[in-house]
Amino acid sequence: MEELLAEQHGVVRPEQVGRWLTADEVRREVLAGRWASPHRGVVVAHNGPLTLTQRLWAALAAAPPRSALSGLTAAALDGLQGFSCEDVHVVIPYGARKPSMAGLRVTWSVHLDDGDVHPSRRPRRTRTARSVVDAASAAGSDRRCRALLLAGVQQRLVRPSEYVEALERRGPCRRRALIVECADDAAGGIASVPEHDFEVLRRRHGLPEPTRQSTVCRSDGHYYLDVEWKRWRTALEIHGTQHLAVTSWDADLDRIDELTVSGRRVLQVTSYAVRHRQPRVAALVAGALRLGGWRA
């Protein structure tokens, strides 16, 4: 029994420990206050507050068979960073009864076989591409939807083609067209929402196609330019709030100085400018490209 309790962080259904304890013995542990019961038919082998991991196991134990952790909950377990959520997301078989447990977000699905749910990861959860697609579909805005999908690729958790495969298996969902568009963007090298915004600006103002995430070598390793037009020796760096940190800002200045010394024209703009000052950004980029020999 100790091995089972250790694997599931002390969270079990009474029938799982039937080899060692009768139902009456489990009930006595709960009534005596030595064990807790966060949901009917679910017990925890201690009487203190539940840890986050125990909440996940309790959610699955309260859910019907074949259920799995999903959405942001499953994606975070598989390494997705930057998107927090207090609630536990669970997907249950279509038509099954929804468990009534505080802090639980439940969806239904007919697709819960090994193609959608990882067969060996514990606690049981949907595959990463499916998790991110589900979270993106349920996001509160299109912008957050794009951020989730691009982050999955940028953090090297999902390949763009896996999003398309997950969509094909999943069936109808909200923002389907936007998810396909973001998968195409990620496949083309767009790695963040500001870069996606710049691509919209570029097309709107007739600027030439650039190389995205262009690799630059230096003595201490490699780094990447957000956007570069190698033919016209022009580059663009799009800065978000993370660049306001002193250490990041100092490193950015070093990088820009090296690029300038190498002969490139490097423009620096904020993600705010890309969204809200598009004519100004387009004019600056066009001017730098013309200096390099580009003719519109």
ZIVENBEL-V186789 format. One record per run of one state. SS is the DSSP state (H for helix, E for strand, C for the rest). FROM is the first residue (numbers start at 1). LEN is the number of residues. If there is no record, write none. Layout:
BEGIN
ss:from:len
SS:FROM:LEN
SS:FROM:LEN
END
This chain:
BEGIN
ss:from:len
C:1:1
H:2:6
C:8:3
E:11:2
C:13:1
H:14:4
C:18:5
H:23:9
C:32:4
E:36:4
C:40:2
E:42:3
C:45:7
H:52:11
C:63:5
E:68:2
C:70:1
H:71:7
C:78:10
E:88:6
C:94:10
E:104:6
C:110:7
E:117:1
C:118:7
E:125:2
C:127:1
H:128:10
C:138:4
H:142:13
C:155:5
H:160:11
C:171:5
H:176:12
C:188:5
H:193:12
C:205:6
E:211:8
C:219:2
E:221:9
H:230:3
C:233:1
E:234:6
C:240:1
H:241:4
C:245:1
H:246:16
C:262:3
E:265:6
H:271:6
C:277:1
H:278:14
C:292:5
END
